[in-house]
């Protein structure tokens, strides 16, 4: 925020201060359409993750508009390719707001992108829904009026992963990490390691490997892991990088040598086919899974899975669920804001205010937006199992962790909170467990 120094007489300063005082955010007439910019990876190795997000958005917005849109206004999506690089992303983000009149932006996937976009959203005064990025630092190190996140962050994801590993393999003595070398890879490992030191301080970290984002060859990392033979290998990599790493590691027999922990592997299960063996710990950055044991048979889930598979030829993966949460949360925030405007279209400030304390249903659970604009969502981990019904691995031995249990409390820093983790979290009675069933 720019600070202004006012000089001159007290009276003049008082008058000027009054002139500069912010006016109340007033509702307005309904627009002909609600332009929503959506940043996602449409090119590059991360497009295996970003394109499904776009496909889900197309499907969901079509359904939303068929029901009247948001407050009777049709939604018009405008896509921005996050794969073009940060500078181009920032430029396109501004263009969609300033030239195409977007009142809402959904951005983005990469943690680095979200860190870069948050101050731009403040400058543009545009509603910015962080629909997928995981960095916990967004709302812990900064306070952003116009940004909100409709899903959990790295803290919740890494805490649930750590608790699951401690439950199913409590006797491991060594661990190695292979993470992408950027904000997400570094931060997720820092969190996991802090919690590991608190819960199991005797574990030896034998290797910390950070290959370049988008690396095509992991032979160096795999050779080191083969020689070190750690009990556990953690990788929070995702998208094309994760696929490539797993394929190359499997070819060298590494997946059977160590217990692999892949907290983002749900998005890769179908693509990896028979490459991924049984016994790998997998997660979905939330409780997102089209075979979710509590919601797979609901009409809403079955309809979504069918429509998505008919459209794309594959099953939905967790970025599609994150997109559903973002669009559902957006619609609910507009409805909440619109309820107090007497039929007028709510301002962007009223919409952002409506997000605070908002609670809404997702396809797999319930999302709550805290006062700090951070979403609470449950987290689910499982262990891969091969079954005759599908030509790829599925979840077994699932554990569902309540969002409130595994998310850093408001006002605390995740690294500090992880460092205080206790064994009681591992065996908390609120954790539900499920086995695979047809």
Backbone torsions as a table, in degrees:
resi	resn	phi	psi	omega
1	UNK	NA	134.1	179.5
2	UNK	-77.7	131.7	177.7
3	UNK	-99.9	131.5	-177.4
4	UNK	-108.4	133.6	175.2
5	UNK	-99.2	121.5	-178.2
6	UNK	-100.2	127.4	179.7
7	UNK	-113.6	161.7	176.4
8	UNK	113.0	-169.0	-178.3
9	UNK	-64.3	155.6	-179.8
10	UNK	-60.1	-41.5	-178.6
11	UNK	-64.0	-45.5	179.5
12	UNK	-62.2	-40.3	179.5
13	UNK	-64.4	-39.0	180.0
14	UNK	-64.6	-43.5	179.1
15	UNK	-62.6	-44.9	-179.0
16	UNK	-65.3	-39.5	178.7
17	UNK	-62.0	-39.5	178.6
18	UNK	-65.6	-37.7	-179.7
19	UNK	-68.0	-31.1	-178.0
20	UNK	-88.0	-7.3	-178.0
21	UNK	-60.5	136.2	-177.5
22	UNK	-65.3	137.3	176.2
23	UNK	-79.8	152.1	178.3
24	UNK	-63.2	143.9	179.1
25	UNK	-75.1	111.9	-174.4
26	UNK	-100.3	147.5	173.8
27	UNK	-67.0	163.6	-175.1
28	UNK	-142.9	176.0	178.1
29	UNK	-68.1	151.8	-178.9
30	UNK	-66.2	136.6	175.4
31	UNK	-78.4	167.4	177.8
32	UNK	-71.5	-28.1	178.3
33	UNK	-154.6	154.4	176.1
34	UNK	-103.2	106.5	179.4
35	UNK	-80.4	123.5	180.0
36	UNK	-120.7	112.9	175.5
37	UNK	-80.8	137.8	-177.4
38	UNK	-128.2	113.7	177.5
39	UNK	-93.0	124.2	179.2
40	UNK	-156.1	159.1	179.5
41	UNK	-75.4	112.9	176.9
42	UNK	-105.8	-6.3	178.2
43	UNK	-143.4	164.8	179.6
44	UNK	83.3	177.4	-176.8
45	UNK	-61.8	-26.3	-179.8
46	UNK	-79.1	-3.7	179.7
47	UNK	-67.6	-20.8	176.3
48	UNK	-65.5	-14.1	178.7
49	UNK	-106.2	-39.9	-176.0
50	UNK	-77.0	-37.7	179.8
51	UNK	-63.7	-42.3	173.9
52	UNK	-57.3	-34.9	176.0
53	UNK	-62.3	-43.2	177.5
54	UNK	-65.7	-42.2	179.5
55	UNK	-59.9	-41.2	178.3
56	UNK	-65.7	-40.8	179.5
57	UNK	-61.1	-43.6	178.2
58	UNK	-57.6	-47.7	-177.9
59	UNK	-64.8	-46.3	-175.9
60	UNK	-69.8	-40.1	179.3
61	UNK	-68.5	-37.0	175.5
62	UNK	-60.2	-44.6	178.2
63	UNK	-65.4	-42.2	-179.7
64	UNK	-61.7	-44.9	-179.7
65	UNK	-67.9	-32.5	177.9
66	UNK	-65.1	-23.8	179.0
67	UNK	-96.8	9.5	177.7
68	UNK	109.7	2.0	179.7
69	UNK	74.6	-149.6	178.3
70	UNK	-105.7	116.0	-176.9
71	UNK	54.0	36.0	177.9
72	UNK	84.0	5.2	-178.7
73	UNK	-111.1	126.5	179.0
74	UNK	-67.7	145.8	180.0
75	UNK	-95.4	132.0	177.7
76	UNK	-116.0	111.4	179.1
77	UNK	-82.1	142.9	172.5
78	UNK	-129.0	120.6	-173.3
79	UNK	-95.5	142.2	177.7
80	UNK	-122.7	130.1	-177.7
81	UNK	-82.5	109.4	178.2
82	UNK	-68.8	-21.6	-178.5
83	UNK	-71.6	-7.6	-179.1
84	UNK	-77.5	-7.1	-179.4
85	UNK	105.4	158.5	-172.9
86	UNK	-60.9	-45.6	-177.6
87	UNK	-61.7	-44.5	179.4
88	UNK	-67.3	-37.6	178.5
89	UNK	-60.1	-47.3	-179.7
90	UNK	-62.5	-40.3	179.0
91	UNK	-64.2	-46.1	-179.8
92	UNK	-67.8	-36.5	177.5
93	UNK	-58.5	-48.5	178.4
94	UNK	-63.1	-41.5	-177.7
95	UNK	-62.6	-42.8	-178.7
96	UNK	-63.3	-36.3	178.6
97	UNK	-75.3	-49.8	-171.6
98	UNK	-78.9	-34.5	-175.3
99	UNK	-102.0	-28.8	-178.2
100	UNK	-107.2	1.1	172.0
101	UNK	72.3	28.1	179.2
102	UNK	-64.7	128.3	174.3
103	UNK	-92.3	-16.1	-178.7
104	UNK	-136.8	140.4	173.2
105	UNK	-125.9	137.1	173.3
106	UNK	-107.6	105.7	-177.9
107	UNK	-152.7	131.0	6.5
108	UNK	-154.7	-154.4	179.8
109	UNK	-95.5	-54.5	-176.7
110	UNK	-69.9	139.1	176.5
111	UNK	-61.0	-38.3	177.6
112	UNK	-62.0	-38.4	178.5
113	UNK	-64.6	-44.6	-179.0
114	UNK	-63.6	-39.1	177.2
115	UNK	-62.1	-36.4	-179.0
116	UNK	-77.2	-33.0	-174.5
117	UNK	-81.4	-29.1	-175.6
118	UNK	-55.1	-49.2	178.9
119	UNK	-67.8	-28.2	177.6
120	UNK	-68.2	-40.0	177.2
121	UNK	-61.7	-37.6	177.1
122	UNK	-63.8	-43.2	-179.3
123	UNK	-63.9	-40.2	-178.4
124	UNK	-84.3	-13.4	-175.4
125	UNK	54.5	52.8	179.9
126	UNK	-118.8	141.6	176.4
127	UNK	-62.9	120.6	-175.5
128	UNK	-119.0	106.0	-179.5
129	UNK	-96.3	111.5	177.5
130	UNK	-76.9	97.3	-168.2
131	UNK	-83.6	-13.7	-176.9
132	UNK	-149.4	-30.0	-170.6
133	UNK	-59.4	150.1	-170.2
134	UNK	-106.7	-12.3	-172.8
135	UNK	-57.4	129.4	-179.1
136	UNK	-78.1	-14.5	-173.8
137	UNK	-74.0	-18.0	-176.1
138	UNK	-50.4	-54.4	-176.7
139	UNK	-101.0	-3.2	176.1
140	UNK	-90.2	-33.9	-178.4
141	UNK	-102.5	-9.7	-179.1
142	UNK	-144.8	162.8	177.2
143	UNK	-124.5	113.1	-173.5
144	UNK	-115.3	118.4	-178.0
145	UNK	-68.1	-39.7	-170.1
146	UNK	-96.9	-0.5	-179.5
147	UNK	-108.4	145.4	178.0
148	UNK	-146.9	149.3	179.7
149	UNK	-119.7	125.7	-175.0
150	UNK	-96.7	21.8	173.3
151	UNK	-152.2	177.9	-177.1
152	UNK	-71.5	176.9	178.0
153	UNK	-121.4	-177.7	-175.4
154	UNK	-56.6	-32.6	180.0
155	UNK	-59.7	-49.7	179.5
156	UNK	-63.9	-41.1	-177.4
157	UNK	-66.8	-43.0	-178.7
158	UNK	-74.6	-34.9	177.9
159	UNK	-64.9	-45.9	179.0
160	UNK	-61.7	-40.4	178.8
161	UNK	-62.5	-45.0	179.4
162	UNK	-63.1	-44.8	-179.4
163	UNK	-64.0	-38.2	179.4
164	UNK	-66.2	-45.4	179.0
165	UNK	-61.0	-42.9	179.9
166	UNK	-64.2	-29.2	-179.1
167	UNK	-79.0	-44.8	-172.9
168	UNK	-90.9	-20.0	179.3
169	UNK	-141.3	66.8	-173.1
170	UNK	-71.7	-14.4	-173.5
171	UNK	-99.1	11.2	-177.9
172	UNK	-69.1	147.6	-174.1
173	UNK	-118.6	-14.3	-179.4
174	UNK	-144.2	152.1	-177.5
175	UNK	-146.8	148.3	172.6
176	UNK	-130.7	154.9	179.6
177	UNK	-125.9	139.8	174.8
178	UNK	-130.1	98.1	-175.4
179	UNK	-123.7	151.8	175.7
180	UNK	-62.8	142.0	-174.2
181	UNK	-87.4	75.3	171.4
182	UNK	-159.7	-172.6	-169.8
183	UNK	-50.0	-50.3	-176.7
184	UNK	-61.8	-48.1	-177.0
185	UNK	-62.1	-42.6	-178.8
186	UNK	-71.2	-45.8	-175.9
187	UNK	-69.0	-41.4	-178.8
188	UNK	-64.3	-37.4	177.2
189	UNK	-69.5	-40.1	179.0
190	UNK	-59.2	-41.4	178.6
191	UNK	-65.7	-50.3	-178.1
192	UNK	-59.0	-43.8	-178.2
193	UNK	-65.7	-37.7	178.4
194	UNK	-63.1	-42.7	177.8
195	UNK	-68.8	-36.2	179.3
196	UNK	-63.9	-40.3	178.7
197	UNK	-64.4	-32.7	180.0
198	UNK	-75.5	-40.2	-174.7
199	UNK	-91.1	-29.8	-175.6
200	UNK	-148.2	69.5	-172.3
201	UNK	-65.5	-15.2	-178.3
202	UNK	-84.8	-5.6	-179.7
203	UNK	-68.6	137.0	-179.6
204	UNK	-97.0	125.8	174.2
205	UNK	-87.4	109.5	-172.4
206	UNK	-92.6	-17.9	179.1
207	UNK	-161.1	138.4	173.8
208	UNK	-124.4	101.8	-172.2
209	UNK	-113.8	128.6	-177.1
210	UNK	-129.6	79.3	176.8
211	UNK	-65.5	156.3	-178.6
212	UNK	-61.6	143.2	175.4
213	UNK	-58.4	128.3	-179.3
214	UNK	84.7	12.1	-178.6
215	UNK	-61.8	134.7	-179.5
216	UNK	-90.6	-11.2	-172.8
217	UNK	-138.3	123.6	-179.3
218	UNK	-114.9	23.7	-175.8
219	UNK	-62.6	-36.3	179.3
220	UNK	-63.5	-46.7	179.8
221	UNK	-64.9	-42.1	-177.9
222	UNK	-66.6	-38.0	178.3
223	UNK	-63.0	-42.8	179.0
224	UNK	-64.4	-43.3	-179.5
225	UNK	-65.7	-36.4	178.7
226	UNK	-63.2	-36.3	-179.6
227	UNK	-78.1	-37.1	-176.6
228	UNK	-78.6	-31.0	178.9
229	UNK	51.6	56.0	178.3
230	UNK	-68.3	152.5	177.4
231	UNK	-64.4	-37.0	-176.4
232	UNK	-130.7	138.4	171.2
233	UNK	-119.3	119.4	178.1
234	UNK	-101.5	134.9	171.3
235	UNK	-143.4	117.8	175.6
236	UNK	-94.6	17.0	176.2
237	UNK	-64.1	162.4	-175.5
238	UNK	-150.1	170.7	175.7
239	UNK	64.4	-144.7	-177.7
240	UNK	-61.8	-33.5	178.9
241	UNK	-62.4	-45.2	179.8
242	UNK	-64.5	-44.0	179.6
243	UNK	-56.6	-48.1	-177.4
244	UNK	-64.7	-43.9	179.9
245	UNK	-61.4	-46.8	-178.9
246	UNK	-64.1	-43.7	-179.6
247	UNK	-61.2	-44.4	-179.2
248	UNK	-71.7	-36.3	178.0
249	UNK	-68.1	-39.8	179.0
250	UNK	-63.5	-39.2	-179.3
251	UNK	-63.6	-25.7	179.1
252	UNK	-96.6	4.9	177.8
253	UNK	78.1	11.7	-174.1
254	UNK	-70.6	-30.3	-177.3
255	UNK	-68.5	-17.7	177.6
256	UNK	-99.8	-7.5	-179.2
257	UNK	-88.0	-36.6	-178.4
258	UNK	-129.0	160.1	172.3
259	UNK	-81.3	116.8	-179.8
260	UNK	-90.1	135.2	177.4
261	UNK	-117.5	112.2	-174.1
262	UNK	-125.0	87.2	-173.2
263	UNK	-65.9	-12.0	-179.9
264	UNK	-115.9	15.2	-170.2
265	UNK	-76.7	-12.2	178.3
266	UNK	-54.8	-36.0	-178.5
267	UNK	-70.9	-13.2	-176.8
268	UNK	-108.2	-6.3	-172.4
269	UNK	-55.4	-51.4	-176.6
270	UNK	-68.7	-40.0	-179.7
271	UNK	-64.9	-35.8	-177.7
272	UNK	-77.0	-18.6	175.7
273	UNK	56.6	-125.4	-177.0
274	UNK	-87.8	6.5	179.7
275	UNK	-69.8	-38.2	-176.3
276	UNK	-83.3	117.9	-178.0
277	UNK	-81.9	-178.9	173.4
278	UNK	-73.2	156.5	173.7
279	UNK	91.5	5.5	177.8
280	UNK	-92.3	132.7	178.0
281	UNK	-81.9	126.1	-175.5
282	UNK	-130.2	154.8	177.6
283	UNK	-141.6	179.8	-173.5
284	UNK	-140.0	26.0	-179.8
285	UNK	49.0	48.6	-177.1
286	UNK	142.1	-156.5	177.5
287	UNK	-106.4	27.6	-171.9
288	UNK	-82.2	120.8	178.8
289	UNK	-169.0	125.8	-176.0
290	UNK	-67.3	-14.7	173.3
291	UNK	-107.9	32.3	179.1
292	UNK	-54.1	126.4	-173.0
293	UNK	-62.2	-22.6	-178.5
294	UNK	-97.0	-19.3	-173.9
295	UNK	-128.6	-0.1	-175.3
296	UNK	-62.4	-24.8	-177.8
297	UNK	-101.9	7.5	177.2
298	UNK	-73.6	150.1	178.9
299	UNK	-58.3	-37.0	-178.5
300	UNK	-65.2	-45.0	179.9
301	UNK	-67.5	-45.0	-178.7
302	UNK	-62.9	-38.1	178.8
303	UNK	-67.0	-42.1	-179.5
304	UNK	-64.9	-46.3	-179.5
305	UNK	-60.4	-44.1	-178.5
306	UNK	-64.5	-47.7	-178.9
307	UNK	-64.0	-41.0	-179.2
308	UNK	-67.8	-43.9	-179.7
309	UNK	-67.6	-37.7	176.5
310	UNK	-63.3	-34.8	-177.5
311	UNK	-77.5	-38.5	-170.5
312	UNK	-113.9	-20.2	-177.3
313	UNK	87.1	-0.5	179.9
314	UNK	-133.9	167.8	178.6
315	UNK	-79.0	152.1	178.3
316	UNK	-67.9	147.6	177.7
317	UNK	-121.4	174.9	-166.1
318	UNK	-60.6	-30.1	175.5
319	UNK	-62.6	-27.0	177.2
320	UNK	-69.4	-34.2	177.5
321	UNK	-72.6	-36.9	175.7
322	UNK	-63.1	-38.6	177.6
323	UNK	-65.3	-39.9	178.1
324	UNK	-62.3	-39.8	179.1
325	UNK	-65.8	-41.4	-178.5
326	UNK	-63.7	-46.5	-178.1
327	UNK	-70.9	-37.9	177.1
328	UNK	-65.9	-45.5	178.3
329	UNK	-60.9	-39.9	178.9
330	UNK	-62.4	-47.4	179.7
331	UNK	-61.5	-41.8	-179.4
332	UNK	-67.9	-36.0	178.4
333	UNK	-66.6	-41.5	177.1
334	UNK	-63.6	-41.0	179.3
335	UNK	-63.6	-42.4	179.3
336	UNK	-64.5	-44.3	179.9
337	UNK	-67.7	-39.3	-177.6
338	UNK	-69.8	-20.9	-178.2
339	UNK	-66.1	-18.6	-176.7
340	UNK	-114.1	14.4	-176.7
341	UNK	-107.7	4.9	178.4
342	UNK	65.7	34.0	178.2
343	UNK	91.5	-7.4	177.8
344	UNK	-79.9	158.0	177.1
345	UNK	-74.4	127.2	-177.3
346	UNK	-69.2	148.9	176.3
347	UNK	-74.6	167.1	178.0
348	UNK	-62.3	-36.5	179.2
349	UNK	-66.3	-38.4	177.9
350	UNK	-67.6	-35.6	179.1
351	UNK	-67.6	-46.2	178.8
352	UNK	-60.9	-41.8	178.7
353	UNK	-63.2	-34.0	-179.2
354	UNK	-69.1	-24.3	178.5
355	UNK	-65.6	-32.6	-175.9
356	UNK	-66.4	121.4	-178.6
357	UNK	82.3	1.6	-179.1
358	UNK	-67.4	137.4	176.2
359	UNK	-128.9	130.7	-178.8
360	UNK	-149.8	157.7	-179.0
361	UNK	-83.2	136.6	169.5
362	UNK	-105.1	-176.4	178.9
363	UNK	-70.8	-18.3	-176.1
364	UNK	-121.9	-8.5	-178.3
365	UNK	-176.1	-146.2	179.8
366	UNK	-127.1	133.6	179.1
367	UNK	-107.0	134.4	174.9
368	UNK	-122.3	130.9	177.2
369	UNK	-97.3	119.7	-177.6
370	UNK	-77.1	173.6	179.5
371	UNK	-63.3	-25.2	178.9
372	UNK	-86.7	9.4	178.4
373	UNK	75.6	9.4	177.5
374	UNK	-91.9	132.6	178.4
375	UNK	-82.3	144.7	172.8
376	UNK	-104.7	125.0	174.5
377	UNK	-139.1	150.6	178.1
378	UNK	-68.2	159.7	179.1
379	UNK	-123.7	137.5	179.5
380	UNK	-127.9	131.5	175.3
381	UNK	-120.3	156.5	176.8
382	UNK	-155.1	177.8	177.2
383	UNK	-119.7	134.5	-174.3
384	UNK	-63.9	145.3	179.0
385	UNK	-141.2	142.4	176.0
386	UNK	-97.0	129.3	-179.5
387	UNK	-132.6	154.4	-178.1
388	UNK	-69.9	-17.8	-175.8
389	UNK	-71.4	-23.6	-175.0
390	UNK	-137.4	147.0	179.6
391	UNK	-86.1	26.1	178.3
392	UNK	-150.4	164.8	-176.9
393	UNK	-70.3	149.6	176.8
394	UNK	-124.7	171.9	178.4
395	UNK	-77.1	139.9	168.2
396	UNK	-139.1	166.1	178.9
397	UNK	50.3	50.0	-175.6
398	UNK	-77.2	147.6	173.6
399	UNK	-131.2	130.3	-178.4
400	UNK	-110.1	118.0	-175.7
401	UNK	-104.4	123.5	177.8
402	UNK	-59.0	138.7	-178.3
403	UNK	-55.5	-41.4	-178.1
404	UNK	-64.6	-33.2	-178.8
405	UNK	-66.2	-38.9	-170.0
406	UNK	-107.2	4.4	-178.5
407	UNK	-103.9	134.3	178.5
408	UNK	-54.4	128.6	179.7
409	UNK	-60.1	153.8	177.6
410	UNK	-57.3	134.3	177.1
411	UNK	91.1	-8.0	178.9
412	UNK	-107.1	156.6	175.1
413	UNK	-94.0	137.5	-174.4
414	UNK	-59.8	-40.6	179.9
415	UNK	-60.9	-40.8	178.9
416	UNK	-67.9	-40.4	-178.7
417	UNK	-66.5	-41.4	178.1
418	UNK	-61.5	-37.6	-178.1
419	UNK	-66.2	-14.6	179.1
420	UNK	-103.3	10.0	-177.7
421	UNK	-60.4	142.0	-179.9
422	UNK	-125.5	162.8	-178.6
423	UNK	-60.9	-23.9	-179.0
424	UNK	-61.6	-28.0	177.2
425	UNK	-64.7	-36.7	-177.6
426	UNK	-61.8	-37.6	-174.6
427	UNK	-110.2	22.7	-178.3
428	UNK	-58.6	136.9	-174.5
429	UNK	-71.1	-13.2	179.4
430	UNK	-79.6	-9.5	-178.6
431	UNK	-78.0	124.3	179.0
432	UNK	-98.2	147.0	180.0
433	UNK	-125.9	149.6	-178.0
434	UNK	-147.1	147.8	171.1
435	UNK	-103.2	160.7	178.6
436	UNK	-64.6	138.2	174.5
437	UNK	-143.6	146.7	-179.1
438	UNK	-61.3	NA	NA
